[in-house]
């Protein structure tokens, strides 16, 4: 996970908001049978979208909150993001303290702004309100915490996904004080959104998706460059080239931690449940010698399928 010189950029990182990877998108993997009404591809895609949408919403806020923090100080009119992106902003110092504090706001304008190689770039406008701030946020060796709410402006985009709505983030940064650099830091993060509307494009067609009642909790551990989700739930409704013109599901973390290893580029543990009107799909991640191994899918009505992690990561509509 790449970082800037400030600990504020160790917030989070991700591969995609709604779908990850490329590949043939074929109906691959073993299994099948039972009384499920789903094809193998549909079962796999429910698991894929639950995992990457669930993780991606929590990661997407990085390209908004990090530049807002970096712009919330005197004479900081612009920020250079990674991968050639940029951000500008207007900081309103609510208490005229000359320092970031509760009640401050940043009116942000960003272009492809991300702070990690695999992050989700944010483009467009957003208003960030800092609801609570404690500790020295700009000190790499300090413990600090903040709560912030980001409201997206018209035309805002996460990578190629059009987005509208708001997200709330609560982060506590622990330096642990046992290493001169940030290698032992831990960030404990909670992300919520009452509603986030997304519009994806596949094959020249657009597919709207609405995420509601989203809530996640995870810890980013710098020592292992791993994110461990202890809680995750949301509802997704909309249209999808695989799931149909009017899909709906409730997702939750059934067995924690849901662990994503950045050095290994994949999920290495955890179980997710995706409940649709007719059945519940269970997606389980397992590791092989610490590497992403097998992803298994099963239906509450019977039947199942499996993929190697590489096949899972390469799924396409």
C-alpha positions in Angstrom: 0.0 0.0 0.0 1.6 3.2 -1.1 1.6 6.2 1.3 2.3 9.9 1.3 4.5 11.4 4.0 1.5 11.8 6.3 -0.3 9.2 8.2 -3.6 10.6 6.9 -2.9 8.8 3.7 -2.8 5.4 5.4 -6.6 5.5 5.6 -7.5 2.8 3.1 -7.1 1.5 -0.4 -9.0 -0.7 -2.9 -9.2 -2.2 -6.3 -12.7 -1.3 -7.4 -16.1 0.0 -6.2 -18.4 -2.5 -7.8 -16.5 -5.0 -9.9 -12.9 -6.0 -10.0 -10.6 -7.5 -12.6 -11.0 -8.6 -16.2 -11.1 -11.8 -18.1 -13.5 -13.9 -20.1 -16.4 -13.7 -17.7 -17.4 -17.3 -18.6 -19.4 -19.6 -16.5 -16.4 -21.3 -15.0 -15.8 -23.4 -11.9 -17.0 -26.7 -10.6 -20.2 -27.6 -8.8 -23.9 -27.0 -9.6 -26.8 -29.2 -9.0 -29.3 -29.0 -6.1 -32.5 -27.1 -6.3 -31.2 -23.6 -6.7 -32.7 -21.6 -9.6 -29.5 -19.7 -10.2 -26.9 -20.6 -12.8 -23.3 -21.0 -11.6 -22.4 -17.7 -13.1 -25.2 -15.9 -11.2 -24.2 -17.5 -7.9 -20.6 -16.5 -8.5 -21.5 -13.0 -9.5 -23.7 -12.4 -6.4 -20.7 -13.4 -4.3 -18.3 -11.3 -6.4 -20.5 -8.2 -6.2 -21.2 -8.6 -2.5 -17.5 -8.8 -1.8 -16.2 -6.0 -4.0 -19.1 -3.6 -3.5 -19.0 -4.2 0.2 -15.3 -3.5 0.4 -15.3 -0.8 -2.3 -17.7 1.5 -0.7 -15.5 1.7 2.4 -12.4 2.4 0.2 -13.9 4.9 -2.2 -14.0 7.6 0.5 -10.2 7.8 0.6 -10.0 10.0 -2.5 -12.3 12.5 -0.8 -11.3 12.5 2.9 -7.5 12.4 2.5 -7.2 15.5 0.3 -9.8 17.3 2.4 -7.6 16.7 5.5 -4.5 17.9 3.6 -6.3 21.0 2.4 -7.7 21.9 5.9 -4.7 24.1 6.9 -3.5 27.6 6.0 -2.2 28.2 2.5 -3.0 24.7 1.3 -4.9 25.5 -1.9 -4.1 22.3 -3.8 -2.9 18.7 -3.4 -1.0 16.4 -5.7 -2.6 13.0 -5.6 -1.0 9.7 -6.7 -1.1 8.5 -10.3 -1.2 12.0 -11.7 -4.4 13.1 -10.0 -5.0 16.4 -8.2 -7.4 18.2 -5.8 -8.2 21.8 -4.8 -10.3 23.0 -2.0 -11.6 25.9 0.0 -11.2 25.4 3.8 -13.7 27.1 6.1 -12.1 27.3 9.6 -15.2 27.4 11.7 -13.6 28.5 14.9 -10.8 30.6 13.4 -8.2 28.4 15.2 -5.9 28.1 12.3 -6.0 24.3 12.7 -8.3 21.4 11.7 -11.1 21.1 14.3 -14.7 20.0 14.7 -17.1 22.1 12.5 -14.6 22.9 9.8 -15.6 22.2 6.2 -13.7 21.7 2.9 -15.3 22.3 -0.5 -13.4 19.9 -2.6 -12.8 19.6 -6.3 -10.8 16.6 -7.5 -9.6 15.0 -10.7 -8.7 11.3 -10.6 -7.6 11.7 -7.0 -6.3 8.6 -5.2 -3.5 8.0 -2.7 -2.6 4.4 -3.4 -1.6 2.4 -6.5 -4.8 0.3 -6.3 -7.1 3.0 -4.9 -10.4 4.2 -6.4 -9.8 7.6 -8.0 -12.4 10.3 -7.2 -13.3 13.0 -9.6 -15.8 15.8 -9.1 -17.0 18.0 -6.2 -17.7 17.1 -2.6 -18.3 18.9 0.6 -16.6 17.5 3.7 -17.7 18.4 7.2 -15.4 17.4 10.0 -17.7 16.4 12.9 -15.0 15.6 15.4 -11.2 15.9 15.5 -8.8 14.9 18.3 -5.0 14.5 18.4 -2.3 15.7 15.9 -3.7 14.5 12.6 -0.7 15.6 10.6 1.9 14.0 12.9 2.9 10.5 11.7 4.0 9.4 15.2 0.8 10.6 17.0 -2.4 9.0 17.8 -5.4 10.8 16.5 -9.1 10.4 15.5 -11.7 12.1 13.4 -15.2 11.8 12.2 -16.2 13.3 8.8 -19.2 13.4 6.5 -18.7 13.7 2.7 -21.6 14.8 0.5 -21.0 14.2 -3.2 -21.7 16.9 -5.7 -23.5 16.6 -9.0 -21.5 14.5 -11.5 -19.1 13.0 -8.9 -17.4 9.8 -10.0 -15.5 7.0 -8.4 -13.3 5.8 -11.2 -15.8 5.3 -14.1 -18.8 5.0 -11.8 -21.2 7.9 -11.4 -22.1 8.4 -7.8 -24.4 10.5 -5.6 -25.2 10.5 -1.9 -23.2 10.9 1.3 -20.8 8.8 3.3 -19.7 9.1 7.0 -16.4 7.9 8.2 -15.0 7.4 11.8 -11.3 6.7 11.9 -8.9 6.2 14.8 -5.2 6.1 14.1 -2.9 4.3 16.5 0.8 4.8 15.9 1.7 2.2 18.6 5.1 4.0 19.1 7.2 0.9 18.5 8.6 1.7 15.1 10.3 4.8 13.7 8.2 4.7 10.6 4.5 3.8 10.1 5.1 0.0 9.7 3.3 -0.9 12.9 0.4 1.6 12.7 -3.2 0.5 12.9 -6.2 2.4 11.6 -9.6 1.4 13.0 -12.3 2.6 10.6 -16.1 2.7 10.4 -18.0 3.8 7.3 -21.7 4.3 6.9 -24.0 5.6 4.2 -27.8 5.8 4.3 -28.0 5.8 0.5 -25.4 5.8 -2.3 -26.6 5.8 -5.9 -24.2 4.4 -8.5 -24.4 4.1 -12.3 -22.1 1.5 -13.9 -21.5 1.0 -17.6 -21.0 -2.4 -19.3 -21.0 -3.0 -23.1 -22.3 0.4 -23.9 -25.3 0.2 -21.5 -25.8 1.8 -18.1 -26.9 0.0 -15.0 -28.1 2.0 -12.0 -27.6 0.5 -8.5 -28.6 1.9 -5.1 -26.8 1.0 -1.9 -28.7 1.6 1.3 -28.1 1.0 5.0 -24.4 0.4 4.4 -22.3 -0.1 7.5 -18.8 -1.5 7.8 -16.0 -1.7 10.4 -12.5 -2.7 9.7 -8.9 -2.4 10.8 -6.0 -1.7 8.5 -2.8 -3.2 9.9 0.4 -1.7 8.3 2.6 -4.5 9.6 0.8 -7.0 7.3 -0.7 -4.5 4.9 -4.0 -6.2 5.5 -7.6 -5.0 6.0 -9.7 -7.1 8.4 -13.5 -6.4 8.3 -15.3 -7.3 11.5 -18.7 -6.0 10.3 -20.2 -5.4 7.0 -23.9 -5.1 5.9 -25.8 -3.3 3.1 -28.8 -3.6 0.7 -28.3 -3.4 -3.0 -31.0 -2.8 -5.6 -30.9 -2.1 -9.3 -30.0 -3.4 -12.7 -27.1 -5.7 -13.7 -26.1 -7.5 -16.9 -25.9 -10.8 -15.0 -28.4 -10.4 -12.2 -31.2 -8.9 -14.3 -33.1 -5.7 -14.8 -34.4 -5.5 -11.2 -32.2 -7.4 -8.7 -32.3 -6.9 -5.0 -30.2 -8.4 -2.2 -29.3 -8.0 1.4 -25.6 -8.6 2.2 -23.9 -9.3 5.5 -20.6 -10.6 6.9 -21.5 -14.1 8.3 -18.0 -15.1 9.5 -15.3 -12.6 10.4 -12.7 -11.5 9.8 -13.1 -10.8 6.1 -9.4 -10.3 5.4 -8.0 -8.7 2.3 -4.2 -8.9 1.9 -2.7 -6.2 -0.3 0.6 -8.0 -0.8 -1.3 -11.1 -1.9 -3.9 -9.1 -3.9 -7.0 -10.9 -2.6 -9.3 -12.0 0.2 -7.8 -14.7 2.3 -10.6 -15.4 4.9 -14.2 -14.7 5.7 -17.7 -15.7 4.8 -20.4 -13.5 3.2 -24.1 -14.1 2.9 -26.2 -12.6 0.1 -30.0 -13.0 0.6 -32.3 -12.7 -2.4 -36.1 -13.3 -2.4 -35.8 -17.0 -3.1 -32.6 -18.1 -1.3 -29.4 -17.2 0.4 -26.0 -17.5 -1.3 -23.0 -18.1 0.9 -19.5 -17.1 -0.3 -16.5 -18.4 1.6 -12.9 -17.4 1.1 -10.0 -19.7 2.0 -6.3 -19.4 1.7 -3.5 -21.7 0.6 -0.2 -21.1 2.4 -1.3 -17.6 3.2 -2.3 -16.9 -0.4 -5.8 -16.4 -1.8 -6.9 -19.9 -2.5 -10.4 -21.1 -3.2 -13.8 -19.3 -3.3 -16.8 -21.5 -2.7 -20.4 -20.6 -3.3 -23.5 -22.4 -1.9 -27.2 -21.9 -1.9 -29.6 -22.4 0.9 -31.7 -24.4 -1.5 -28.9 -26.8 -2.3 -26.2 -26.8 -4.9 -23.0 -24.9 -5.2 -19.9 -24.0 -7.2 -16.3 -23.0 -6.6 -13.5 -21.0 -8.3 -9.9 -20.4 -7.8 -9.2 -16.9 -6.5 -7.7 -16.0 -9.8 -10.9 -17.0 -11.6 -13.0 -15.1 -9.0 -10.9 -12.0 -9.4 -11.2 -12.1 -13.2 -15.0 -12.5 -13.3 -16.8 -10.1 -15.7 -20.4 -9.6 -16.5 
